[in-house]
Amino acid sequence: MKKEDDRNWSAYMDGELSVSEIEEFETQLSDAELQHLKNEQKLEEGIGAILNDGPSCTINILDCINEAPKPKKFNRSLTAIITFAAAACIALVFMYPRGASGPKVPQTVAELKKLSITGNSLDDINKYLNERNIDLELTKFMPEHHEKTIIGAGVEIIGGEEVVTLMFTCCGRPAKVYVLPRGSSAEKLILEDDKEWKSSIQAQAKKGDYRLAVSSPHNSESLLAYINHT
């Protein structure tokens, strides 16, 4: 394994890469390596949740048990961490059953960038919201533990309706915020009716005529505090 690959892997796990560096690194990985990277992120975040929050650990037990074989290229000694995290997840599943994350949770920054149709600045996001007559605005991120960057905005068809999505990174992980008109079919589908959708939503908040719902493999709930009613 090249030392540069090892450094990039560690920097990615620690959230130290820029958005462009994250995208470049992800595109260089094979499918098996990318799957292993995701599993390793879940294991490390699961350990933190176990130590800090107890039953709030949301790691999927199936991912723990069915972890993809580690590519030889990244032969790092994580046996102790993996063993501990898998055992802790098994214990938590029996103590605190929770729904597994749905398939709609964004997994890579590159995945989100493909969905963006705007620029990646505060002005770009607010201009886009204004053009669509959405009375919300994104405010400047304040320095905090969860470092955030803007990827852009786009539109998805959910429940037969157009839904604006705002896309970010939080601590180097992908995060998506759905802007759901209150009372819409999309809001009902995502937050009430569909089991997979409901399990993929990490947090939600009412803002004006909209309900914001955040989806991410990382704890990105704090994003909601920066999107406000105008």
Backbone as CSV, one residue per row, in Angstrom:
resi,resn,N_x,N_y,N_z,CA_x,CA_y,CA_z,C_x,C_y,C_z
1,MET,0.835,-1.204,0.000,0.000,0.000,0.000,0.866,1.249,0.000
2,LYS,0.546,2.220,-0.814,1.315,3.447,-0.871,1.061,4.299,0.365
3,LYS,2.121,4.957,0.842,1.979,5.807,2.016,0.985,6.935,1.757
4,GLU,0.979,7.465,0.520,0.065,8.556,0.192,-1.381,8.088,0.281
5,ASP,-1.661,6.849,-0.160,-3.011,6.292,-0.062,-3.432,6.158,1.394
6,ASP,-2.499,5.709,2.220,-2.792,5.537,3.638,-3.087,6.877,4.298
7,ARG,-2.312,7.916,3.946,-2.528,9.246,4.513,-3.884,9.792,4.090
8,ASN,-4.236,9.602,2.809,-5.525,10.096,2.323,-6.678,9.361,2.999
9,TRP,-6.513,8.063,3.200,-7.545,7.278,3.874,-7.759,7.817,5.287
10,SER,-6.672,8.025,6.004,-6.772,8.530,7.379,-7.368,9.933,7.414
11,ALA,-6.942,10.788,6.476,-7.455,12.157,6.430,-8.946,12.163,6.104
12,TYR,-9.374,11.257,5.223,-10.798,11.142,4.887,-11.600,10.743,6.122
13,MET,-11.100,9.742,6.840,-11.795,9.262,8.033,-11.877,10.338,9.106
14,ASP,-10.870,11.198,9.165,-10.818,12.246,10.190,-11.508,13.532,9.755
15,GLY,-12.062,13.561,8.510,-12.750,14.753,8.025,-11.812,15.903,7.721
16,GLU,-10.593,15.591,7.285,-9.588,16.631,7.066,-9.419,17.011,5.598
17,LEU,-10.150,16.364,4.681,-10.028,16.666,3.258,-11.052,17.711,2.838
18,SER,-10.705,18.480,1.825,-11.663,19.431,1.255,-12.671,18.675,0.406
19,VAL,-13.725,19.375,-0.031,-14.753,18.730,-0.847,-14.149,18.155,-2.127
20,SER,-13.287,18.916,-2.802,-12.670,18.427,-4.043,-11.760,17.241,-3.769
21,GLU,-11.049,17.268,-2.653,-10.161,16.155,-2.297,-10.961,14.908,-1.951
22,ILE,-12.099,15.106,-1.275,-12.961,13.972,-0.953,-13.462,13.306,-2.224
23,GLU,-13.949,14.135,-3.154,-14.490,13.607,-4.408,-13.414,12.867,-5.192
24,GLU,-12.223,13.449,-5.265,-11.126,12.819,-6.000,-10.746,11.479,-5.369
25,PHE,-10.688,11.456,-4.028,-10.314,10.225,-3.334,-11.350,9.129,-3.549
26,GLU,-12.642,9.497,-3.457,-13.710,8.503,-3.625,-13.693,7.891,-5.021
27,THR,-13.425,8.716,-6.029,-13.449,8.210,-7.400,-12.270,7.283,-7.700
28,GLN,-11.225,7.334,-6.878,-10.061,6.475,-7.080,-10.246,5.087,-6.464
29,LEU,-11.272,4.926,-5.647,-11.484,3.658,-4.959,-12.317,2.699,-5.802
30,SER,-12.026,1.406,-5.647,-12.869,0.390,-6.269,-14.165,0.277,-5.469
31,ASP,-15.136,-0.452,-6.007,-16.403,-0.625,-5.288,-16.183,-1.283,-3.934
32,ALA,-15.291,-2.277,-3.887,-15.019,-2.986,-2.631,-14.354,-2.060,-1.624
33,GLU,-13.418,-1.220,-2.108,-12.718,-0.294,-1.216,-13.668,0.778,-0.690
34,LEU,-14.560,1.263,-1.570,-15.527,2.283,-1.147,-16.494,1.709,-0.130
35,GLN,-16.923,0.455,-0.329,-17.814,-0.181,0.639,-17.115,-0.359,1.981
36,HIS,-15.840,-0.742,1.927,-15.083,-0.892,3.173,-14.935,0.454,3.882
37,LEU,-14.724,1.509,3.106,-14.606,2.843,3.688,-15.891,3.227,4.424
38,LYS,-17.038,2.970,3.798,-18.316,3.286,4.430,-18.499,2.479,5.719
39,ASN,-18.144,1.183,5.655,-18.280,0.338,6.835,-17.390,0.832,7.972
40,GLU,-16.188,1.244,7.619,-15.250,1.710,8.637,-15.755,2.997,9.285
41,GLN,-16.358,3.889,8.468,-16.930,5.120,9.011,-18.044,4.789,10.001
42,LYS,-18.919,3.854,9.632,-20.032,3.495,10.499,-19.535,2.885,11.803
43,LEU,-18.485,2.078,11.708,-17.937,1.464,12.910,-17.374,2.509,13.860
44,GLU,-16.588,3.441,13.314,-15.984,4.468,14.166,-17.043,5.383,14.764
45,GLU,-18.050,5.769,13.940,-19.108,6.630,14.461,-19.987,5.878,15.452
46,GLY,-20.139,4.550,15.232,-20.891,3.741,16.171,-20.217,3.676,17.530
47,ILE,-18.892,3.570,17.526,-18.146,3.546,18.781,-18.350,4.852,19.537
48,GLY,-18.260,5.986,18.807,-18.458,7.284,19.451,-19.852,7.421,20.029
49,ALA,-20.853,6.930,19.279,-22.229,7.022,19.766,-22.433,6.139,20.992
50,ILE,-21.809,4.960,20.978,-21.933,4.052,22.118,-21.343,4.686,23.369
51,LEU,-20.167,5.298,23.221,-19.488,5.885,24.371,-20.170,7.149,24.865
52,ASN,-20.728,7.941,23.930,-21.277,9.243,24.301,-22.776,9.270,24.512
53,ASP,-23.505,8.489,23.702,-24.961,8.612,23.705,-25.707,7.346,24.087
54,GLY,-25.024,6.255,24.277,-25.698,5.018,24.645,-26.652,4.556,23.574
55,PRO,-27.957,4.525,23.847,-28.917,3.956,22.911,-29.138,4.758,21.650
56,SER,-28.489,5.926,21.486,-28.716,6.703,20.271,-27.899,6.197,19.095
57,CYS,-27.122,5.140,19.296,-26.341,4.572,18.196,-27.288,4.118,17.093
58,THR,-27.080,4.614,15.873,-27.980,4.287,14.769,-27.308,3.407,13.729
59,ILE,-26.173,2.827,14.063,-25.454,2.014,13.090,-26.261,0.766,12.747
60,ASN,-26.273,0.360,11.519,-27.042,-0.779,11.057,-26.315,-2.059,11.414
61,ILE,-26.955,-2.931,12.203,-26.297,-4.152,12.640,-25.931,-5.044,11.475
62,LEU,-26.736,-5.014,10.394,-26.403,-5.833,9.235,-25.104,-5.399,8.604
63,ASP,-24.810,-4.098,8.643,-23.554,-3.616,8.108,-22.388,-4.097,8.957
64,CYS,-22.618,-4.186,10.269,-21.560,-4.680,11.162,-21.258,-6.139,10.873
65,ILE,-22.342,-6.949,10.762,-22.155,-8.381,10.597,-21.668,-8.724,9.200
66,ASN,-22.237,-8.030,8.187,-21.926,-8.347,6.795,-20.876,-7.440,6.202
67,GLU,-19.947,-6.978,6.980,-18.930,-6.061,6.481,-18.201,-6.679,5.303
68,ALA,-18.048,-5.909,4.234,-17.362,-6.411,3.047,-15.919,-6.740,3.383
69,PRO,-15.331,-7.779,2.716,-13.935,-8.125,2.981,-13.035,-6.928,2.749
70,LYS,-12.106,-6.733,3.634,-11.198,-5.601,3.508,-10.242,-5.820,2.347
71,PRO,-10.138,-4.877,1.388,-9.192,-5.011,0.290,-7.769,-5.089,0.828
72,LYS,-6.954,-5.920,0.182,-5.573,-6.065,0.630,-4.828,-4.748,0.596
73,LYS,-5.222,-3.881,-0.322,-4.547,-2.595,-0.479,-4.555,-1.794,0.812
74,PHE,-5.646,-1.907,1.581,-5.760,-1.146,2.812,-5.668,-2.093,4.014
75,ASN,-4.545,-2.740,4.148,-4.338,-3.724,5.184,-3.882,-3.060,6.466
76,ARG,-4.821,-2.426,7.169,-4.502,-1.742,8.417,-5.030,-2.549,9.581
77,SER,-4.395,-2.445,10.713,-4.746,-3.278,11.872,-5.906,-2.667,12.638
78,LEU,-7.147,-2.977,12.174,-8.345,-2.465,12.845,-9.147,-3.599,13.480
79,THR,-8.509,-4.769,13.632,-9.245,-5.928,14.134,-9.894,-5.663,15.481
80,ALA,-9.152,-5.025,16.388,-9.686,-4.779,17.728,-10.887,-3.841,17.681
81,ILE,-10.794,-2.771,16.851,-11.888,-1.813,16.743,-13.124,-2.476,16.143
82,ILE,-12.914,-3.254,15.074,-14.035,-3.907,14.401,-14.722,-4.896,15.344
83,THR,-13.908,-5.675,16.086,-14.475,-6.656,17.003,-15.306,-5.978,18.084
84,PHE,-14.759,-4.892,18.657,-15.473,-4.178,19.711,-16.761,-3.575,19.186
85,ALA,-16.677,-2.907,18.020,-17.857,-2.235,17.475,-18.943,-3.229,17.098
86,ALA,-18.560,-4.353,16.497,-19.548,-5.355,16.112,-20.245,-5.919,17.343
87,ALA,-19.463,-6.207,18.398,-20.054,-6.737,19.624,-20.996,-5.724,20.261
88,ALA,-20.576,-4.435,20.259,-21.416,-3.392,20.854,-22.708,-3.227,20.074
89,CYS,-22.617,-3.297,18.744,-23.822,-3.144,17.915,-24.799,-4.290,18.158
90,ILE,-24.268,-5.518,18.288,-25.123,-6.661,18.539,-25.869,-6.476,19.858
91,ALA,-25.142,-6.006,20.870,-25.760,-5.778,22.172,-26.842,-4.721,22.098
92,LEU,-26.574,-3.641,21.353,-27.541,-2.552,21.267,-28.799,-2.947,20.493
93,VAL,-28.634,-3.816,19.510,-29.808,-4.229,18.742,-30.815,-4.932,19.640
94,PHE,-30.325,-5.759,20.556,-31.234,-6.463,21.455,-31.776,-5.543,22.542
95,MET,-30.982,-4.562,22.955,-31.417,-3.654,24.016,-32.298,-2.527,23.496
96,TYR,-31.945,-1.993,22.320,-32.634,-0.817,21.786,-32.893,-1.018,20.299
97,PRO,-33.901,-1.801,19.893,-34.184,-2.021,18.471,-34.493,-0.707,17.778
98,ARG,-33.892,-0.505,16.616,-34.120,0.712,15.841,-34.192,0.334,14.369
99,GLY,-34.870,1.165,13.558,-34.950,0.904,12.135,-33.621,1.159,11.455
100,ALA,-33.299,0.336,10.465,-32.057,0.510,9.714,-32.192,1.663,8.750
101,SER,-31.062,2.302,8.443,-31.095,3.421,7.514,-31.580,2.958,6.157
102,GLY,-32.433,3.737,5.552,-32.954,3.403,4.240,-31.917,3.628,3.160
103,PRO,-32.167,3.118,1.956,-31.196,3.210,0.868,-31.042,4.615,0.306
104,LYS,-31.896,5.563,0.751,-31.837,6.907,0.197,-30.832,7.804,0.922
105,VAL,-30.201,7.321,1.976,-29.198,8.108,2.688,-27.995,8.312,1.773
106,PRO,-27.552,9.568,1.551,-26.391,9.795,0.683,-25.141,9.163,1.280
107,GLN,-24.347,8.485,0.453,-23.189,7.776,0.958,-21.851,8.420,0.591
108,THR,-21.807,9.168,-0.493,-20.553,9.804,-0.893,-20.788,11.248,-1.323
109,VAL,-19.742,12.053,-1.203,-19.806,13.444,-1.648,-19.956,13.491,-3.167
110,ALA,-19.260,12.603,-3.863,-19.350,12.562,-5.325,-20.789,12.309,-5.774
111,GLU,-21.516,11.469,-5.034,-22.913,11.174,-5.341,-23.757,12.441,-5.280
112,LEU,-23.533,13.266,-4.269,-24.309,14.498,-4.133,-23.939,15.522,-5.198
113,LYS,-22.660,15.624,-5.506,-22.232,16.624,-6.490,-22.883,16.373,-7.848
114,LYS,-23.145,15.110,-8.166,-23.804,14.791,-9.426,-25.250,15.289,-9.452
115,LEU,-25.855,15.436,-8.266,-27.247,15.873,-8.175,-27.394,17.389,-8.138
116,SER,-26.298,18.090,-7.893,-26.371,19.547,-7.740,-26.516,20.244,-9.085
117,ILE,-27.397,21.263,-9.115,-27.578,22.049,-10.341,-27.236,23.523,-10.096
118,THR,-26.651,23.815,-8.937,-26.269,25.194,-8.614,-24.789,25.252,-8.264
119,GLY,-24.321,26.466,-7.986,-22.978,26.643,-7.480,-22.898,26.237,-6.021
120,ASN,-21.714,26.363,-5.441,-21.524,25.879,-4.071,-21.232,27.008,-3.083
121,SER,-21.934,28.130,-3.264,-21.753,29.245,-2.331,-23.067,29.567,-1.631
122,LEU,-22.977,30.340,-0.571,-24.160,30.780,0.161,-25.095,31.568,-0.750
123,ASP,-24.536,32.455,-1.556,-25.341,33.254,-2.481,-26.051,32.385,-3.516
124,ASP,-25.359,31.352,-3.996,-25.970,30.457,-4.982,-27.197,29.765,-4.408
125,ILE,-27.082,29.286,-3.184,-28.196,28.587,-2.548,-29.375,29.534,-2.337
126,ASN,-29.104,30.708,-1.781,-30.189,31.651,-1.486,-30.836,32.191,-2.761
127,LYS,-30.050,32.385,-3.806,-30.613,32.810,-5.087,-31.550,31.742,-5.637
128,TYR,-31.134,30.497,-5.521,-31.944,29.382,-6.010,-33.255,29.276,-5.232
129,LEU,-33.186,29.410,-3.910,-34.402,29.368,-3.094,-35.337,30.515,-3.456
130,ASN,-34.777,31.694,-3.665,-35.584,32.863,-4.021,-36.251,32.680,-5.384
131,GLU,-35.517,32.125,-6.351,-36.071,31.904,-7.693,-37.243,30.920,-7.668
132,ARG,-37.239,30.040,-6.700,-38.319,29.058,-6.595,-39.395,29.501,-5.590
133,ASN,-39.320,30.783,-5.174,-40.298,31.375,-4.251,-40.398,30.603,-2.929
134,ILE,-39.276,30.135,-2.472,-39.202,29.454,-1.181,-38.694,30.459,-0.153
135,ASP,-39.522,30.755,0.861,-39.186,31.805,1.819,-38.259,31.301,2.935
136,LEU,-37.130,30.751,2.493,-36.091,30.280,3.406,-34.760,30.845,2.943
137,GLU,-33.809,30.929,3.875,-32.465,31.339,3.499,-31.439,30.574,4.316
138,LEU,-30.315,30.327,3.678,-29.206,29.679,4.355,-28.308,30.758,4.933
139,THR,-27.969,30.646,6.200,-27.091,31.624,6.844,-25.672,31.085,6.927
140,LYS,-24.749,31.975,7.178,-23.341,31.612,7.219,-23.060,30.630,8.347
141,PHE,-22.270,29.606,8.043,-21.910,28.626,9.054,-20.965,29.245,10.077
142,MET,-21.244,28.986,11.339,-20.382,29.451,12.416,-19.369,28.367,12.764
143,PRO,-18.185,28.761,13.237,-17.187,27.753,13.635,-17.749,26.850,14.732
144,GLU,-17.640,25.560,14.536,-18.113,24.603,15.527,-17.426,23.272,15.294
145,HIS,-17.728,22.319,16.156,-17.103,20.997,16.044,-17.416,20.342,14.711
146,HIS,-18.677,20.454,14.257,-19.078,19.839,12.994,-18.799,20.811,11.840
147,GLU,-17.660,20.671,11.202,-17.298,21.566,10.097,-18.158,21.262,8.870
148,LYS,-18.692,22.324,8.264,-19.626,22.164,7.155,-19.158,22.915,5.910
149,THR,-19.505,22.383,4.749,-19.285,23.081,3.483,-20.528,22.876,2.614
150,ILE,-20.718,23.785,1.662,-21.863,23.721,0.753,-21.469,22.985,-0.519
151,ILE,-22.299,22.054,-0.949,-22.091,21.387,-2.238,-22.969,22.034,-3.308
152,GLY,-24.241,22.276,-2.984,-25.140,22.891,-3.955,-26.586,22.550,-3.643
153,ALA,-27.445,22.713,-4.636,-28.871,22.419,-4.484,-29.380,21.744,-5.749
154,GLY,-30.483,21.040,-5.604,-31.069,20.359,-6.745,-32.527,20.065,-6.498
155,VAL,-33.118,19.235,-7.353,-34.536,18.877,-7.251,-34.676,17.374,-7.436
156,GLU,-35.545,16.768,-6.618,-35.890,15.361,-6.763,-37.411,15.229,-6.858
157,ILE,-37.857,14.200,-7.521,-39.286,13.901,-7.588,-39.596,12.882,-6.498
158,ILE,-40.404,13.295,-5.528,-40.749,12.431,-4.403,-42.262,12.457,-4.229
159,GLY,-42.877,11.305,-4.270,-44.336,11.244,-4.158,-45.026,11.995,-5.279
160,GLY,-44.397,12.030,-6.448,-44.982,12.721,-7.594,-44.820,14.221,-7.562
161,GLU,-44.074,14.747,-6.587,-43.883,16.191,-6.451,-42.403,16.557,-6.523
162,GLU,-42.124,17.766,-7.010,-40.758,18.269,-7.017,-40.369,18.713,-5.613
163,VAL,-39.237,18.233,-5.145,-38.737,18.594,-3.821,-37.326,19.163,-3.968
164,VAL,-37.121,20.362,-3.450,-35.793,20.978,-3.467,-34.927,20.305,-2.408
165,THR,-33.705,20.000,-2.776,-32.764,19.412,-1.833,-31.518,20.291,-1.756
166,LEU,-31.061,20.539,-0.539,-29.829,21.280,-0.301,-28.774,20.288,0.131
167,MET,-27.570,20.404,-0.436,-26.545,19.388,-0.222,-25.281,19.987,0.383
168,PHE,-24.732,19.269,1.356,-23.594,19.772,2.127,-22.639,18.632,2.453
169,THR,-21.514,19.001,3.066,-20.706,18.035,3.796,-20.716,18.483,5.250
170,CYS,-20.657,17.517,6.147,-20.552,17.789,7.575,-19.456,16.873,8.111
171,CYS,-18.361,17.472,8.569,-17.190,16.703,8.998,-16.708,15.789,7.872
172,GLY,-16.789,16.288,6.633,-16.320,15.518,5.493,-17.289,14.478,4.981
173,ARG,-18.454,14.319,5.634,-19.439,13.328,5.221,-20.561,14.002,4.422
174,PRO,-21.191,13.288,3.490,-22.283,13.869,2.711,-23.537,14.049,3.551
175,ALA,-24.275,15.126,3.295,-25.527,15.394,4.009,-26.494,16.086,3.064
176,LYS,-27.757,15.682,3.132,-28.793,16.242,2.267,-29.945,16.747,3.124
177,VAL,-30.459,17.943,2.797,-31.618,18.489,3.499,-32.764,18.631,2.495
178,TYR,-33.870,17.937,2.769,-35.057,18.031,1.921,-35.913,19.212,2.376
179,VAL,-36.333,20.049,1.427,-37.200,21.189,1.716,-38.614,20.784,1.315
180,LEU,-39.411,20.376,2.304,-40.720,19.792,2.040,-41.839,20.786,2.332
181,PRO,-42.662,21.150,1.334,-43.816,22.008,1.613,-44.719,21.322,2.632
182,ARG,-45.110,22.041,3.659,-45.947,21.448,4.698,-47.317,21.072,4.141
183,GLY,-47.755,19.870,4.469,-49.024,19.365,3.964,-48.920,18.692,2.609
184,SER,-47.720,18.624,2.034,-47.542,18.034,0.708,-47.488,16.509,0.791
185,SER,-47.695,15.873,-0.355,-47.605,14.419,-0.427,-46.188,13.948,-0.108
186,ALA,-45.204,14.731,-0.544,-43.817,14.355,-0.288,-43.519,14.362,1.206
187,GLU,-44.025,15.373,1.921,-43.814,15.441,3.370,-44.432,14.221,4.056
188,LYS,-45.642,13.879,3.661,-46.345,12.750,4.281,-45.628,11.441,3.974
189,LEU,-45.168,11.282,2.748,-44.480,10.060,2.353,-43.191,9.879,3.142
190,ILE,-42.379,10.939,3.178,-41.061,10.845,3.803,-41.147,10.696,5.313
191,LEU,-42.042,11.438,5.940,-42.042,11.492,7.401,-43.093,10.610,8.072
192,GLU,-44.040,10.075,7.289,-45.105,9.308,7.926,-45.363,7.945,7.298
193,ASP,-45.463,7.890,5.974,-45.992,6.696,5.324,-44.952,5.620,5.003
194,ASP,-43.838,6.027,4.417,-42.884,5.056,3.897,-41.830,4.696,4.942
195,LYS,-41.722,3.429,5.267,-40.817,2.971,6.323,-39.356,3.276,5.978
196,GLU,-38.981,3.008,4.735,-37.586,3.248,4.335,-37.251,4.731,4.380
197,TRP,-38.181,5.564,3.895,-37.943,7.002,3.946,-37.822,7.463,5.390
198,LYS,-38.736,7.054,6.239,-38.732,7.488,7.638,-37.423,7.111,8.321
199,SER,-36.922,5.916,8.041,-35.697,5.468,8.700,-34.464,6.181,8.171
200,SER,-34.597,6.818,6.990,-33.436,7.508,6.426,-33.323,8.949,6.917
201,ILE,-34.355,9.445,7.611,-34.357,10.831,8.081,-33.787,10.903,9.497
202,GLN,-32.773,11.745,9.631,-32.056,11.868,10.902,-32.715,12.864,11.848
203,ALA,-33.212,13.967,11.293,-33.851,15.011,12.104,-34.726,15.858,11.189
204,GLN,-35.663,16.599,11.795,-36.550,17.459,11.021,-36.887,18.704,11.822
205,ALA,-37.333,19.740,11.114,-37.707,20.993,11.784,-38.671,21.761,10.898
206,LYS,-39.660,22.414,11.524,-40.599,23.267,10.798,-39.990,24.656,10.643
207,LYS,-39.977,25.174,9.415,-39.480,26.519,9.138,-40.444,27.192,8.165
208,GLY,-41.259,28.125,8.652,-42.224,28.792,7.794,-43.226,27.800,7.224
209,ASP,-43.401,27.845,5.906,-44.343,26.945,5.242,-43.703,25.619,4.862
210,TYR,-42.541,25.343,5.403,-41.798,24.145,5.014,-41.375,23.329,6.228
211,ARG,-41.125,22.056,5.966,-40.512,21.188,6.954,-39.195,20.704,6.364
212,LEU,-38.129,20.910,7.091,-36.808,20.485,6.649,-36.501,19.117,7.239
213,ALA,-35.946,18.245,6.431,-35.585,16.906,6.891,-34.168,16.600,6.416
214,VAL,-33.301,16.219,7.350,-31.901,15.985,7.014,-31.611,14.491,6.977
215,SER,-30.832,14.093,5.963,-30.448,12.698,5.792,-28.942,12.637,5.582
216,SER,-28.263,11.818,6.368,-26.805,11.717,6.283,-26.341,10.499,7.059
217,PRO,-25.223,9.881,6.644,-24.662,8.795,7.443,-23.922,9.315,8.671
218,HIS,-23.809,10.643,8.777,-23.118,11.288,9.896,-24.126,12.166,10.650
219,ASN,-23.870,12.449,11.918,-24.767,13.306,12.694,-24.695,14.742,12.167
220,SER,-25.670,15.102,11.333,-25.680,16.412,10.672,-26.896,17.246,11.046
221,GLU,-27.506,16.946,12.172,-28.715,17.645,12.604,-28.498,19.145,12.736
222,SER,-27.283,19.567,13.083,-27.010,20.996,13.296,-27.182,21.824,12.029
223,LEU,-27.221,21.179,10.850,-27.462,21.921,9.604,-28.789,22.667,9.649
224,LEU,-29.773,22.100,10.318,-31.112,22.700,10.339,-31.126,24.073,10.989
225,ALA,-30.165,24.344,11.868,-30.128,25.634,12.556,-29.706,26.763,11.627
226,TYR,-29.128,26.433,10.464,-28.615,27.446,9.552,-29.559,27.738,8.390
227,ILE,-30.713,27.072,8.346,-31.714,27.310,7.301,-32.949,27.877,7.981
228,ASN,-33.236,29.143,7.705,-34.275,29.831,8.465,-35.333,30.486,7.584
229,HIS,-36.500,30.738,8.187,-37.609,31.397,7.500,-37.275,32.881,7.322
230,THR,-37.524,33.410,6.136,-37.218,34.811,5.865,-38.416,35.702,6.223
